[in-house]
Amino acid sequence: MRDVSKIFHMGSMLSRIRITAVEHVSFRVGPGEIFGLAGESGCGKTTLARMILGFEEPTSGTIALRGRDGQPIVGRRAWRRAGVQAVFQNPFETFNPLRQVERYFFETVQNYGLAGNRAEALERIERALQMVGLSYEAIAGRYPAEFSGGQLQRASIARALLSEPSLLIADEPVSMVDASIRMSIMNLFRDLVDRLGVSVVYITHDLATAYYVCDRIAIMFRGNIVAMGNVDKVLMEPKHPYVRLLMECVPQTDPKKRWRAKVQLSASETEEYLRAGCKFAGRCPHAMDICKQEVPEEIYFEGQMAKCHLLRVSQGVQ
């Protein structure tokens, strides 16, 4: 993604408000990498995912997918043929409760032209299901309500793997399943990356799961990426005040590792999106006058990027 923005309009024709849901976002996901997009609800991460999948068109900027030969793949239809698939938050909304789950698999094989006959289709479906610890026998003739949440999410991942994708968009894939099986699904993503070389954009508000499964991570706030880099650096050595605030929400066994910053109550989402300067200035305990007037520039150091005026002033980063 290169300098991507998305603007929505709210209100009537006489009193329309422009909301920049995503603002000048740039990042690159490498082959065989799990890249995390994290932040609170309403920060713009799902809008980013929808643009990658082609459900929304960016207002400005470019989104490019490169094929196995390193050349750009042009056109959304070609993207899907090349293998961009999604795994969504709620598996029970992914499948129609009145349709057998196996029908989705056969339709996907047919739509993508993946098999010449039923025997070939069954072989491909069985192979995809085995990758996630299931089998065709386990899903044949069964409806979504006959599965647990974890089983259905695994089936959703298997369906996405049928077309041998190069990129998976995983939008909160473990938030609707029991805590006891979240680890197995996260391990599944890591195994798929290691075995198939597939890249994953892992979208979440849960920093604990992001830290466990991601290689790199970007932290979003009100449409902006405020910090990005190696997941260990960004989360364990946070430089941006907002990342410190998020880390306070993660239980720590060592009291010395807890941040003690006092954060103000937030304004409404609309006010924060419309704010000039740093979007986090209304909550930040370290906000200065410049924070409310100028958008902070990207500062790169120690394996991570952060957008913060305080870092430039306190550490003299150029």
Secondary structure in CASP SS format (residue, H / E / C, confidence):
PFRMAT SS
TARGET T0000
AUTHOR 0000-0000-0000
METHOD secondary structure of the structure
MODEL  1
M C 1.00
R E 1.00
D E 1.00
V E 1.00
S E 1.00
K E 1.00
I E 1.00
F E 1.00
H E 1.00
M E 1.00
G C 1.00
S C 1.00
M C 1.00
L C 1.00
S C 1.00
R C 1.00
I E 1.00
R E 1.00
I E 1.00
T E 1.00
A E 1.00
V E 1.00
E E 1.00
H E 1.00
V E 1.00
S C 1.00
F C 1.00
R C 1.00
V C 1.00
G C 1.00
P C 1.00
G C 1.00
E C 1.00
I E 1.00
F E 1.00
G E 1.00
L E 1.00
A E 1.00
G C 1.00
E C 1.00
S C 1.00
G C 1.00
C C 1.00
G C 1.00
K H 1.00
T H 1.00
T H 1.00
L H 1.00
A H 1.00
R H 1.00
M H 1.00
I H 1.00
L H 1.00
G C 1.00
F C 1.00
E C 1.00
E C 1.00
P C 1.00
T C 1.00
S E 1.00
G E 1.00
T E 1.00
I C 1.00
A C 1.00
L E 1.00
R E 1.00
G C 1.00
R C 1.00
D C 1.00
G C 1.00
Q C 1.00
P E 1.00
I E 1.00
V C 1.00
G C 1.00
R H 1.00
R H 1.00
A H 1.00
W H 1.00
R H 1.00
R H 1.00
A H 1.00
G C 1.00
V E 1.00
Q E 1.00
A E 1.00
V E 1.00
F C 1.00
Q C 1.00
N C 1.00
P H 1.00
F H 1.00
E H 1.00
T H 1.00
F C 1.00
N C 1.00
P C 1.00
L C 1.00
R C 1.00
Q C 1.00
V H 1.00
E H 1.00
R H 1.00
Y H 1.00
F H 1.00
F H 1.00
E H 1.00
T H 1.00
V H 1.00
Q H 1.00
N H 1.00
Y C 1.00
G C 1.00
L C 1.00
A C 1.00
G C 1.00
N C 1.00
R H 1.00
A H 1.00
E H 1.00
A H 1.00
L H 1.00
E H 1.00
R H 1.00
I H 1.00
E H 1.00
R H 1.00
A H 1.00
L H 1.00
Q H 1.00
M H 1.00
V C 1.00
G C 1.00
L C 1.00
S C 1.00
Y H 1.00
E H 1.00
A H 1.00
I H 1.00
A C 1.00
G C 1.00
R C 1.00
Y C 1.00
P H 1.00
A H 1.00
E H 1.00
F C 1.00
S C 1.00
G H 1.00
G H 1.00
Q H 1.00
L H 1.00
Q H 1.00
R H 1.00
A H 1.00
S H 1.00
I H 1.00
A H 1.00
R H 1.00
A H 1.00
L H 1.00
L C 1.00
S C 1.00
E C 1.00
P C 1.00
S C 1.00
L E 1.00
L E 1.00
I E 1.00
A E 1.00
D E 1.00
E C 1.00
P C 1.00
V C 1.00
S C 1.00
M C 1.00
V C 1.00
D C 1.00
A H 1.00
S H 1.00
I H 1.00
R H 1.00
M H 1.00
S H 1.00
I H 1.00
M H 1.00
N H 1.00
L H 1.00
F H 1.00
R H 1.00
D H 1.00
L H 1.00
V H 1.00
D H 1.00
R H 1.00
L H 1.00
G C 1.00
V C 1.00
S E 1.00
V E 1.00
V E 1.00
Y E 1.00
I E 1.00
T E 1.00
H C 1.00
D C 1.00
L H 1.00
A H 1.00
T H 1.00
A H 1.00
Y H 1.00
Y H 1.00
V H 1.00
C C 1.00
D C 1.00
R E 1.00
I E 1.00
A E 1.00
I E 1.00
M E 1.00
F E 1.00
R C 1.00
G C 1.00
N E 1.00
I E 1.00
V E 1.00
A E 1.00
M E 1.00
G E 1.00
N E 1.00
V H 1.00
D H 1.00
K H 1.00
V H 1.00
L H 1.00
M H 1.00
E C 1.00
P C 1.00
K C 1.00
H C 1.00
P H 1.00
Y H 1.00
V H 1.00
R H 1.00
L H 1.00
L H 1.00
M H 1.00
E H 1.00
C C 1.00
V C 1.00
P C 1.00
Q C 1.00
T C 1.00
D C 1.00
P H 1.00
K H 1.00
K H 1.00
R C 1.00
W C 1.00
R C 1.00
A C 1.00
K C 1.00
V C 1.00
Q C 1.00
L C 1.00
S C 1.00
A C 1.00
S C 1.00
E H 1.00
T H 1.00
E H 1.00
E H 1.00
Y H 1.00
L H 1.00
R C 1.00
A C 1.00
G C 1.00
C C 1.00
K C 1.00
F C 1.00
A C 1.00
G C 1.00
R C 1.00
C C 1.00
P C 1.00
H C 1.00
A C 1.00
M C 1.00
D H 1.00
I H 1.00
C H 1.00
K H 1.00
Q C 1.00
E C 1.00
V C 1.00
P C 1.00
E C 1.00
E E 1.00
I E 1.00
Y E 1.00
F E 1.00
E C 1.00
G C 1.00
Q E 1.00
M E 1.00
A E 1.00
K E 1.00
C C 1.00
H H 1.00
L H 1.00
L H 1.00
R H 1.00
V H 1.00
S H 1.00
Q H 1.00
G C 1.00
V C 1.00
Q C 1.00
END
